[in-house]
Amino acid sequence: MKLEKAYSLELKQQISPVDADQKYREEKITSKFNFECPDDNCHAAVTCANLDKPKAKRKVEPYYKVVEEHSEQCLISKNIEGVKRKRTNYSDIYSEADEYITHAVRLNLQPHSKKRPIDSSDTSEDEVVIKGRPRNEKDVKEEGKRKKQRSKVLSSMVDSFLNNEDIIVQLPDIGTMAIQDLFVKVDGQSINSFVDEFRIYYGKAWFNECATGYRVVFANKLHFEEVEVRPSFFIPRRLVDETSYRLFQEKKLQEQIDKKPRLVFIVSEVGPHCKGNYINFKLEELEYLEYRSL
C-alpha cells in the first residue's frame, strides 16, 4: 500500500508525488528525503522515490515509500497493517507487467512462514511457477501456459553472489542485470548515488539489542551532505516474535550479540535515508535480511 500523499518538510503541507515532482523541478523541494508520513500523530520518514532521476531515464514515475517505523498512534499505519492481514493470496514484488524471461532468475521475497506450495516435482525449492507472456517469439506457442520462472530466496541469492556465479537477475519494472550489480557494498558512498530500485546492500556489521528489538550497525560509513555516519537498521521485536524461521528467532539472534561482526545483507527498494544525524535502512520484513559468520 503506497501513500497517495506525504507531508513535505520544505513546503509544510501534504502533496502528491506528481506535485512533488513539479515542485522539485521548480527547486521548491530540494531532496527526495524531505518528506514524512502525513498522519498528524506520526513523523515516520518518507522517500519520494525517483524524484531526482531525470524524466527521460525513468522507468517508474515518482512514488512515496515509507522508510521508517510508524509511531504507535499512527492511523495510517494501522490501516496498512489491516490491509496486510486481509491478504490471503500469494503476492511478491513482481507484477503482471514483468514478462517471463527464460534465462533470468527472480528474487523471491515471499514470507518464510507462508511458503506457497509448488506443484511440480522437478522444480527446486527456490523456484516458483510464474504465469507470463514469453519474451522470445519462438516461445509464442507457449503463451498463456504456466511457465517455470526460476527464483531464488535471499539466502540462495547470497550464495550465488559469494560463489561468483554467472547469473542474470530480473528485477521489478526495470528488467535484468548481472548478479554482481545487484549487490552493493556499504563503503563510504553518498546515499544520493544509490538508485531507487531493488538492491541488496551488504557489509560487515554488528548486532545490538535494544528495548524494542535489535539494531544492526554497519562498520563502514555512508554520507549525505554534511552527515557522515555508520548506517544502521532496526529489527522490530514483533517480527522476531512472529517468525518461524530459525535464523531470526530470539535464541538465534541472542547468539549474534557477542561483539563479533557478521556479514550482513539487506534488501532495500529505495536504499537508506538520512534523518537528523543518522543514516538508516528500513527492514521491510525478515525475508529481506540475511547474515553470515565471518
C-alpha positions as CSV (number, residue, x, y, z in Angstrom):
1,M,0.0,0.0,0.0
2,K,1.6,3.2,-1.2
3,L,0.9,6.7,0.2
4,E,-1.2,8.9,-2.0
5,K,0.3,12.0,-0.3
6,A,3.1,12.8,2.1
7,Y,4.0,15.8,4.2
8,S,6.7,18.0,2.6
9,L,9.0,19.3,5.3
10,E,10.0,22.2,3.0
11,L,6.5,23.2,1.8
12,K,4.8,22.5,5.2
13,Q,1.9,20.8,3.5
14,Q,0.7,17.4,2.2
15,I,1.3,16.9,-1.5
16,S,1.1,14.1,-4.1
17,P,4.1,12.6,-5.8
18,V,3.0,14.4,-9.0
19,D,3.0,17.7,-7.2
20,A,6.3,16.8,-5.5
21,D,7.8,16.2,-9.0
22,Q,6.7,19.6,-10.2
23,K,8.0,21.4,-7.1
24,Y,11.3,19.6,-7.4
25,R,11.7,20.9,-11.0
26,E,10.9,24.4,-9.7
27,E,13.5,23.9,-6.9
28,K,11.0,24.5,-4.2
29,I,11.8,21.0,-3.0
30,T,15.5,20.2,-2.8
31,S,15.6,16.5,-1.8
32,K,13.7,13.3,-2.2
33,F,14.3,12.6,1.5
34,N,12.5,15.7,2.9
35,F,9.1,14.0,3.5
36,E,7.2,12.5,6.4
37,C,4.1,10.4,7.0
38,P,1.1,12.7,6.6
39,D,-0.6,11.4,9.7
40,D,-0.7,14.1,12.5
41,N,0.5,11.5,15.0
42,C,3.4,10.3,13.1
43,H,6.7,11.6,11.8
44,A,8.0,8.5,10.0
45,A,10.5,9.4,7.3
46,V,9.3,9.1,3.7
47,T,11.3,9.0,0.5
48,C,9.9,10.2,-2.8
49,A,11.5,7.5,-5.0
50,N,12.8,8.6,-8.4
51,L,12.2,12.2,-7.7
52,D,15.8,13.1,-8.5
53,K,16.0,10.9,-11.6
54,P,15.7,12.8,-15.0
55,K,12.3,12.1,-16.6
56,A,13.9,10.7,-19.7
57,K,15.7,8.0,-17.7
58,R,12.7,7.0,-15.5
59,K,11.1,3.6,-15.8
60,V,8.9,4.3,-12.8
61,E,7.3,7.6,-12.0
62,P,8.0,9.2,-8.5
63,Y,6.1,7.5,-5.6
64,Y,6.3,7.6,-1.9
65,K,8.0,4.9,0.2
66,V,7.8,4.9,4.0
67,V,11.4,4.2,5.2
68,E,10.9,4.3,8.9
69,E,8.8,2.7,11.5
70,H,5.4,4.5,12.1
71,S,4.5,5.7,15.5
72,E,2.2,3.5,17.6
73,Q,-0.5,6.3,17.3
74,C,-0.4,6.5,13.5
75,L,-3.8,5.7,12.0
76,I,-2.3,5.2,8.5
77,S,0.0,2.5,9.9
78,K,-3.0,0.7,11.4
79,N,-4.8,0.9,8.1
80,I,-1.8,-0.6,6.3
81,E,-1.5,-3.4,8.8
82,G,-5.2,-4.1,8.4
83,V,-4.7,-4.5,4.6
84,K,-1.8,-6.8,5.1
85,R,-3.8,-9.1,7.5
86,K,-6.6,-9.4,4.9
87,R,-4.3,-10.6,2.2
88,T,-4.8,-14.3,1.6
89,N,-3.3,-14.8,-1.8
90,Y,0.4,-15.2,-2.5
91,S,2.0,-12.0,-3.8
92,D,5.5,-10.8,-4.4
93,I,7.5,-7.8,-5.6
94,Y,6.7,-8.6,-9.3
95,S,3.6,-7.7,-11.3
96,E,1.9,-8.9,-14.5
97,A,4.0,-6.3,-16.3
98,D,7.2,-8.2,-15.5
99,E,7.4,-10.5,-18.5
100,Y,8.6,-14.1,-18.3
101,I,12.4,-14.2,-19.2
102,T,13.7,-17.7,-19.8
103,H,17.3,-17.2,-18.7
104,A,16.7,-14.9,-15.8
105,V,16.3,-15.5,-12.0
106,R,13.9,-13.6,-9.8
107,L,14.4,-12.5,-6.2
108,N,11.9,-14.5,-4.1
109,L,10.8,-12.5,-1.0
110,Q,7.7,-14.5,-0.1
111,P,7.3,-14.9,3.7
112,H,9.3,-17.7,5.4
113,S,6.2,-18.9,7.3
114,K,3.9,-18.8,4.3
115,K,5.7,-20.9,1.6
116,R,3.5,-21.3,-1.4
117,P,3.1,-25.0,-2.4
118,I,5.0,-25.9,-5.5
119,D,3.1,-28.1,-8.0
120,S,5.9,-29.7,-9.9
121,S,8.2,-32.5,-8.7
122,D,11.1,-31.3,-10.8
123,T,11.1,-27.7,-9.5
124,S,13.6,-26.8,-6.9
125,E,12.7,-25.3,-3.5
126,D,13.9,-21.9,-4.8
127,E,11.8,-21.9,-7.9
128,V,8.2,-20.6,-8.3
129,V,5.7,-21.1,-11.1
130,I,5.1,-17.8,-12.9
131,K,2.3,-17.1,-15.4
132,G,3.5,-14.7,-18.0
133,R,3.9,-13.9,-21.7
134,P,7.1,-15.4,-23.0
135,R,9.7,-12.8,-24.0
136,N,11.0,-14.7,-27.1
137,E,8.9,-15.0,-30.3
138,K,10.0,-18.7,-30.6
139,D,8.0,-19.3,-27.4
140,V,4.8,-17.9,-28.8
141,K,3.2,-21.3,-28.8
142,E,3.6,-21.4,-25.0
143,E,1.8,-18.1,-24.5
144,G,-0.8,-18.4,-21.7
145,K,0.6,-21.6,-20.4
146,R,2.3,-22.0,-17.0
147,K,6.0,-21.3,-17.3
148,K,8.7,-22.1,-14.8
149,Q,10.4,-18.9,-13.8
150,R,13.5,-19.6,-11.8
151,S,13.5,-17.8,-8.4
152,K,15.9,-17.6,-5.5
153,V,15.2,-16.7,-1.9
154,L,17.7,-14.2,-0.5
155,S,19.9,-16.8,1.2
156,S,20.4,-18.6,-2.1
157,M,21.0,-15.4,-4.0
158,V,23.7,-14.5,-1.5
159,D,25.3,-18.0,-2.0
160,S,25.3,-17.4,-5.8
161,F,26.9,-13.9,-5.3
162,L,29.6,-15.2,-2.9
163,N,30.4,-18.1,-5.3
164,N,30.7,-15.7,-8.2
165,E,28.1,-17.5,-10.2
166,D,27.2,-16.1,-13.7
167,I,23.6,-15.3,-13.1
168,I,21.2,-12.8,-14.7
169,V,18.6,-11.4,-12.2
170,Q,15.2,-10.0,-13.2
171,L,14.0,-7.1,-11.1
172,P,10.6,-5.5,-10.9
173,D,9.8,-2.9,-13.6
174,I,13.4,-2.4,-14.8
175,G,14.4,-5.6,-16.5
176,T,17.6,-7.6,-15.9
177,M,21.1,-7.2,-14.6
178,A,24.1,-9.3,-13.6
179,I,24.0,-10.6,-10.1
180,Q,27.2,-8.8,-9.2
181,D,25.5,-5.5,-10.0
182,L,22.5,-6.4,-7.7
183,F,24.8,-6.4,-4.7
184,V,26.1,-3.0,-3.4
185,K,28.7,-2.9,-0.7
186,V,28.3,-0.3,2.0
187,D,31.6,1.5,1.6
188,G,31.6,5.3,2.0
189,Q,29.3,6.3,-0.8
190,S,26.9,9.2,-0.8
191,I,23.3,7.9,-0.4
192,N,22.4,10.2,-3.3
193,S,24.3,7.8,-5.6
194,F,22.0,4.9,-4.8
195,V,19.2,4.2,-7.3
196,D,15.5,3.8,-6.3
197,E,15.4,0.2,-7.4
198,F,15.7,-3.1,-5.5
199,R,19.3,-3.7,-4.5
200,I,21.0,-5.9,-1.9
201,Y,23.2,-3.8,0.4
202,Y,25.9,-5.6,2.3
203,G,28.9,-5.2,4.6
204,K,30.4,-6.1,7.9
205,A,28.1,-5.2,10.8
206,W,27.4,-5.7,14.5
207,F,24.1,-6.8,16.2
208,N,23.0,-4.9,19.3
209,E,19.9,-5.5,21.5
210,C,17.7,-2.6,22.4
211,A,14.4,-2.3,24.3
212,T,12.1,-3.0,21.3
213,G,14.2,-5.3,19.2
214,Y,17.7,-5.3,17.7
215,R,19.8,-2.7,15.9
216,V,22.3,-3.7,13.3
217,V,25.2,-1.2,12.6
218,F,27.5,-1.4,9.6
219,A,31.2,-1.0,10.0
220,N,31.7,1.3,7.1
221,K,30.2,4.8,6.8
222,L,27.8,6.4,4.3
223,H,27.3,10.2,3.9
224,F,24.6,12.7,2.9
225,E,25.5,16.4,2.7
226,E,27.3,17.2,6.0
227,V,26.3,13.9,7.7
228,E,28.8,11.0,7.6
229,V,28.0,8.1,9.9
230,R,27.8,4.3,10.1
231,P,24.3,3.3,8.7
232,S,22.1,1.0,10.6
233,F,18.7,-0.7,10.6
234,F,16.2,-1.9,13.2
235,I,14.8,-5.4,13.6
236,P,11.5,-4.9,15.5
237,R,10.8,-7.5,18.2
238,R,7.3,-8.0,16.8
239,L,8.8,-9.5,13.6
240,V,11.0,-11.8,15.8
241,D,8.1,-12.9,17.8
242,E,6.0,-13.8,14.7
243,T,8.6,-15.7,12.7
244,S,9.0,-19.4,12.4
245,Y,12.3,-19.1,10.6
246,R,15.1,-20.2,12.9
247,L,17.7,-17.7,11.7
248,F,15.7,-14.8,13.2
249,Q,14.2,-16.4,16.3
250,E,15.0,-14.8,19.7
251,K,17.5,-17.5,20.7
252,K,19.4,-17.3,17.5
253,L,19.6,-13.5,17.5
254,Q,20.8,-13.5,21.1
255,E,23.8,-15.5,19.9
256,Q,24.7,-12.7,17.5
257,I,25.2,-10.2,20.3
258,D,28.8,-11.2,21.1
259,K,30.7,-8.1,19.8
260,K,31.8,-10.1,16.7
261,P,30.9,-8.7,13.3
262,R,28.8,-10.6,10.8
263,L,28.5,-10.2,7.1
264,V,25.0,-8.7,6.7
265,F,22.8,-8.4,3.6
266,I,19.6,-6.3,3.5
267,V,17.3,-5.9,0.5
268,S,16.1,-2.3,0.0
269,E,13.8,-0.8,-2.7
270,V,14.9,2.8,-2.2
271,G,18.2,2.5,-0.3
272,P,19.0,4.2,3.0
273,H,17.6,7.6,4.1
274,C,19.0,10.4,6.2
275,K,17.2,11.8,9.2
276,G,18.9,14.2,11.5
277,N,22.4,12.9,12.2
278,Y,21.5,9.3,11.2
279,I,21.5,7.3,8.1
280,N,19.3,4.2,8.2
281,F,17.9,1.4,6.1
282,K,14.4,0.1,6.7
283,L,13.9,-3.6,7.1
284,E,10.6,-4.4,5.5
285,E,10.3,-8.0,6.6
286,L,12.7,-10.7,7.8
287,E,12.7,-12.2,4.3
288,Y,14.7,-9.1,3.3
289,L,17.6,-9.9,5.6
290,E,20.4,-12.4,5.6
291,Y,23.6,-12.7,7.7
292,R,26.6,-14.9,7.8
293,S,29.5,-15.5,10.2
294,L,32.9,-14.1,9.2
